[in-house]
Amino acid sequence: MSDFKSILPSELKDNPFDLIGKEWMLVTAGNMDSYNTMTASWGGVGFLWNKSVCHVYIRHSRYTKEFLEREGSLTLSFFGDGYRDALTFCGKNSGRNVDKAKECGLTPIQVGDSVAFAEARLIIRAQVSYKQDMDEACFIDKSLLANYKDGDFHRIYTCEIKEVLVK
């Protein structure tokens, strides 16, 4: 952890559209004894309920959801160049079947009450404040349902940002 310094969420200089949509992130939930991570390219950051928050979308079928439901906290890890293969692997493989960190050469570290990765350049630690399942009936733009042909809708998590760590 000595490689990281804590900053306020308002001090982030990264463009969230690039961070999440282009660079991707690892969403990790659990503790050092038992955790899982998954790649995500959907999400957001903002200000809600007078708090800095992040929004994370996790399908019910994802193994990481079990850990998030159990622990109620997560980290978002963002990496520099050279980690696209690791992020792709973590998005295509289930932690039920493989130790993703080991396979990708990532080093899990304790961050607050959760887990992140030493190789990250930016880590956001957050606590779940609100969750809600997406409902097919609530889609105004029905073309978006093409993202859910299998019926595996996301659960939306709004999380208070507790800590931002940068290298």
C-alpha positions in Angstrom: 0.0 0.0 0.0 3.0 2.3 0.3 2.8 2.9 -3.5 -0.6 4.6 -3.1 -1.7 7.9 -1.7 -5.2 8.8 -0.7 -7.0 11.6 -2.5 -10.5 13.1 -2.3 -12.9 11.9 -5.0 -13.1 15.5 -6.3 -9.4 15.4 -7.0 -9.6 12.7 -9.6 -8.3 13.9 -12.9 -9.3 10.9 -15.0 -12.2 11.1 -17.4 -14.8 8.6 -16.1 -16.0 7.8 -19.7 -12.4 6.7 -20.6 -11.8 5.0 -17.3 -14.9 2.8 -17.3 -15.9 2.6 -20.9 -12.5 2.3 -22.6 -9.9 1.2 -20.0 -12.4 -1.1 -18.1 -12.1 -1.9 -14.4 -12.0 -4.9 -12.1 -14.9 -4.9 -9.6 -13.8 -6.9 -6.6 -15.8 -8.0 -3.5 -14.9 -10.2 -0.5 -12.0 -10.3 1.8 -8.5 -11.6 1.6 -9.6 -15.1 2.6 -12.4 -15.3 0.0 -13.0 -12.8 -2.8 -13.8 -12.6 -6.5 -13.1 -10.1 -9.2 -14.8 -9.4 -12.5 -14.1 -7.1 -15.4 -16.7 -4.3 -16.0 -17.1 -1.6 -18.6 -20.4 -0.3 -17.5 -20.8 1.9 -14.5 -20.4 5.5 -13.4 -19.3 8.0 -10.7 -21.1 11.1 -9.5 -22.7 12.8 -6.6 -25.9 11.6 -4.9 -27.4 12.1 -1.5 -24.7 14.6 -0.7 -22.1 11.9 -1.2 -19.5 10.9 -3.8 -20.8 7.7 -5.3 -20.1 5.1 -7.9 -22.7 3.0 -9.7 -21.9 -0.6 -10.5 -24.0 -3.0 -12.6 -23.6 -6.7 -11.9 -25.6 -9.6 -13.5 -27.3 -12.0 -11.1 -25.3 -14.9 -12.7 -21.9 -13.4 -11.8 -19.9 -15.0 -9.0 -18.8 -11.6 -7.8 -22.4 -10.7 -6.9 -22.4 -13.4 -4.2 -19.4 -11.7 -2.5 -20.8 -8.2 -2.8 -24.1 -9.3 -1.3 -22.3 -11.0 1.6 -19.8 -8.2 2.3 -21.6 -5.0 1.2 -18.4 -3.4 0.0 -16.2 -3.4 -3.2 -13.2 -2.0 -4.9 -12.8 -0.7 -8.4 -9.3 -1.2 -9.7 -8.1 0.6 -12.8 -4.8 -0.4 -14.6 -2.4 1.2 -16.9 -1.3 0.0 -20.3 -0.3 -3.7 -20.5 -3.2 -5.1 -18.5 -5.8 -5.6 -21.3 -5.1 -9.3 -21.5 -5.6 -9.7 -17.7 -8.9 -7.7 -17.9 -10.1 -9.8 -20.8 -9.3 -13.0 -18.9 -11.1 -11.8 -15.8 -14.1 -10.9 -17.9 -14.3 -14.2 -19.7 -13.6 -16.7 -16.9 -15.5 -17.4 -13.7 -13.8 -17.3 -10.3 -15.9 -20.5 -9.6 -13.4 -22.3 -11.8 -10.1 -20.5 -11.7 -8.0 -18.2 -9.5 -8.1 -15.2 -11.7 -5.5 -13.2 -9.8 -3.0 -16.1 -10.0 -3.7 -16.8 -13.7 -3.2 -13.1 -14.5 -0.2 -12.4 -12.2 -2.2 -9.9 -10.1 -1.3 -9.4 -6.4 -4.3 -9.1 -4.1 -4.0 -6.5 -1.4 -6.1 -5.5 1.6 -7.8 -2.1 1.0 -10.0 -1.2 3.9 -12.4 -4.1 4.4 -12.1 -5.3 0.8 -9.5 -6.5 -1.8 -7.9 -4.7 -4.7 -4.7 -5.3 -6.7 -1.2 -3.9 -6.2 -0.7 -3.5 -9.9 -3.6 -1.0 -10.2 -2.9 2.7 -10.8 -6.2 3.8 -9.3 -8.4 2.1 -6.7 -11.8 3.2 -5.5 -13.1 1.6 -2.3 -16.9 1.9 -1.8 -19.7 0.7 0.5 -23.1 -0.3 -0.9 -25.8 2.3 -0.1 -28.6 1.1 -2.4 -29.3 -1.8 -4.7 -32.1 -2.5 -7.1 -32.8 -5.1 -9.8 -33.4 -3.9 -13.3 -36.9 -4.5 -14.5 -37.8 -5.2 -18.1 -41.0 -3.2 -17.7 -39.0 -0.1 -16.8 -37.1 0.1 -20.1 -38.5 3.0 -22.1 -36.0 2.3 -25.0 -37.0 -1.3 -25.7 -34.0 -1.7 -28.1 -31.8 -1.9 -24.9 -33.4 -5.2 -24.1 -31.1 -6.7 -26.8 -28.4 -6.6 -24.1 -30.6 -9.1 -22.1 -31.6 -11.8 -24.6 -30.9 -14.4 -21.9 -33.0 -12.6 -19.3 -30.0 -12.1 -17.0 -30.6 -8.5 -15.9 -28.2 -6.5 -13.8 -28.6 -5.5 -10.2 -27.7 -1.8 -9.9 -25.5 -0.9 -6.9 -25.1 2.7 -5.8 -22.1 2.8 -3.5 -20.6 5.6 -1.3 -17.0 6.2 -2.2 -15.0 5.7 1.0 -11.5 6.1 -0.4 -9.6 6.9 -3.6 -6.1 5.6 -3.9 -3.7 6.6 -6.7 -0.1 5.7 -7.5 
